[in-house]
Amino acid sequence: MNRTIVYAKRNFIETFRDPLSWIFCIGFPVVMLLIMSVVNSAIPKEAGNTLFRIDNLAGGVAIFGQMFIMLFTAISVAKDRGTAFLTRLYSSPMKSINFIGGYILPMIVTAFIQVIISLTAAVIVSLVVGYDLTIVNLLLTSVAVMPSALMFSSIGLLFGTFFSDKAAPGLCSIIISAGSILGGIWFDIEGVGGIMKKIGMCLPFMYATKVARASVVRDLGFREFALPLMIVSCSAVVLTVFAGIVFRIKMRADQR
């Protein structure tokens, strides 16, 4: 366990030495929250569009920010592989589980810090626009979105294991764009229906957004909160186990 914590601390420090980590993990989600709040204020009430209302926007931005956790996990793993850093560590007493935990744990911590900052910004916006967001609900949200943080970290671990530090960011960008649309963050996918809704229902992104939005308003019904949370949690466990197996196989192959 000590080896995992030491390695996690190293990766946490390495990630936040890069200014882009602060910009994309912390700054960009808050900027999008502010921009979409301005957009929402320009939408006539007669339109009945509540997608960018602060209670819906807060949860959506929380998940949007977590997608960048996937990006930085992939970059961290791929960069270490590319510099042969991991190859040298393979000769140490560390096991594959120590490496996996060392990459995922700091990203979970980062995701928690990120969602706290995003939700704090949402509270400030809610005070400006006159919409009540309770602190208790936002604290619930910060905990409820942790399974999705694990899920995105695991996807990043997979991409970092499979691809180089040049290819992984591009692939993660595709997932971020697709996840934002199919997850219903900036786009009312359920209202559109059709093939896009069917695809969205087959992927975990939409359910992650549902969990975040339902917890913001404390709508803890089975269909609105519990079922999507179960789907996201199961997806996170499956992806983490799969990423761990792939990383272990790759680790053994690199040792030969």
N, C-alpha and C positions, 0 to 999 in steps of 0.2 A: 504493500500500500504506500509506503514511504517513497518508493521508486516512482510510482505513478504520480504522486503529488509533486515531487521534485521536477519530473519531466513536464507535468502540466504547468507548473510555475514558469519553467523556461519558455514554453510555447506561448503562454499568456503575455509574457514580457516581449517576446519576439514579435507577436502580432501587433501590439500597441506601440512598438517603436516606429511602425510604418504610419505616417500621417494619413494615408488613404483609409486605414482602419477606422480612424476617428471620423473621417468625412463620410464614409459609406455606412458604417455600422451605427454611428450615433447621429451625425449631422443630417444626412440625407433623409432618413425617415421623418425627422422633425420638420425639415423644410417642406416635405411633401404634405405633412399634416397641415401646415400653415397655408400652403398654396391651395389645397383642396377645400380648406375652410373658407378661403376667399371665393373660390369657385361656387361653393354652396350658397354663400350669401348673395350671389348674382343670379341664382336660379329662382324663378318666380314660385311662390308657394302653390299656385294653381297647378303647377306641373306635377306635384305629388312625388317628386324625386327625393328620397331620404337617404340615398346611398352615401352622400358626402356630409350628412348631418353628423355632428361631433360624436354622438354615441355609436354610430356605425363606423365612422372614420377612425376612431381611436383603436378599435379592435382590428380593423383592416391594416392600419399602419404598423401595429405591433407584429403582425404576421409578415408584412412586407419587409420589415427590418430584419426579421429572422432569416430571410432568404439570403441576406448578405453574410450571415454566419456560415452558411453552406459554402459560399464563395471563398471565404478566408480559411476555412478548414481545408478545402481542396488545395489552395495555394500553399498553405503551411506544409501539408503532407508531400505534395509534389515537389516543392522546393527542397525539402530535406532529402528526398529520394534523388533528386537531380544533382545535388552536391555531394552525394555519397555519405552524407552525415549519418543516415540510418544504417548504412552498411557497416560503418565503424561501430555503431552502438550494438549491432547484432552480436558482437563478440563479448558484450558485457553480460552480467547476470540477468538483465531485464528480459521479461517474457513478452509475448505478443499482447497480452491483456494490459500490461503496463504501458505499452506504446499506444494502444487504442484509447485507454483511459486518459493518457497524457495529452491526446489530441482533442478528445471530446469534452472533458471536464472544463478546461478553460473557456471553451465556446459556450457551454451552458451558463457559466458565470457571466460571460460577456452578454449573452442573450438576456439574462435577468437584469443586468445593469441597463441594457438597451431599452427594455420594455418599461422599466421604472422611469427613465428619462422621457420616453415617448408619451407615457400616460400622464406624467407631470405636465408636459406641454399641453396635453389634451385638457387637463383640468383648467389651465390658464386660459385656453381658448374658450372653454365652456363658460367661464366667468365673464368673458368679453361678450359672447353671443347670448348670454342669459339662459343657458341650458344647464340643468343640474346633473353633475356627475358625482356620485358619492365615493368617498375614499375607500370605503369597505369593498365596494364593487371592483374598484381598480386594483386593490390588493388581491382580490380573488382572481382577477384576470392575469396578474403577474405570475400566479402559481399555475393557473389553468393552461397557460400557453407553453409551459416547460416541456410537455411531451412533444410538441411540434418543434421546439428548439432541438431536442434530441434527434428528431427525425431529420431535420435539415443538416445537422452536424454529421449524421451518418451518411447522408447522400454526399456531402462534401468529402468525407473519408473515402468513400467509394471512388469518386472522381479523381481524388488525389492519388489513390493507389493505382488506378488504371492508366491515367494520362499524365503527361508532362506538365510542368508549371506554365508552359505556353498554351497548351491545349485546354487544360482544365478550366481556366477563367472564362474562356469563350463558351464552353459547354454549360457552365454554371449560369452565365448571362442568359442563355437560351431558356434554362429552367426558370430563372427569375422572371423573365418576360412571360413565358407560358403560364407559370404559377400565378402571376398577378392577374392574368385574364381569366384563366380557368378556375382560379380560387375565388373569383368574385370580389376582388379588392377594389379595382377601379371600374368594374364592369358588372352590370346586373345579369349574370349568367342564367339565373333561375327565371328571370323575367323574359329573357330571350328564348329560352327553351331549346328544343330541337337537338341537333347533333352535338352542339357545344355543351349543353347541359348534361347529355349522356356521357360525354367524355369526362366532364368535370366530376360527375358522380363516381367515375371509376378511379379517380385519383384522390389522394388525401388532402390536397391543398384547399379545396372548398370546405371540407369539414374542419380544417384548422381555423379558417376564417370564421366559420359558424361558432366554434367554441369561444373564440376571442370576443365576438360581438355579443353573444348570449351572456357571457360572464360580465361584460361591462354594464349591462342593464339588469343583471341577476335574474335572467330568464332561465331557470335551471330545470326546465322540463326535460323529459326523456328525449323527445324528438329534436328539440332545439339545442340541448346542451349535452346530455349524458351519452346519447348514441354517437354524435360526432366525436366526443372525447374518447369513447371506446375505440372508434375507428382510427383516430390519430394515434392513440397509445399503442394499439396493435401494430400499426404501420411502423411506428418508431422502434418497437421491439424487434420486429422482423428485419427491418433495414439495418439496425445495429448489429444483430446477430450475423446477418449476411455480410455486412461490411467487415466485421471482425474475422469471419472465415476467409474472405477474400484477402484481407491484409495478412493473415497468418500464412496463407498459401504463397503469397507474393514474397513474404519475408523468408520463408524456407527456400524458395527458388533463388532469391538473391544471395543466400548463404552458400549455395553450391558453387 
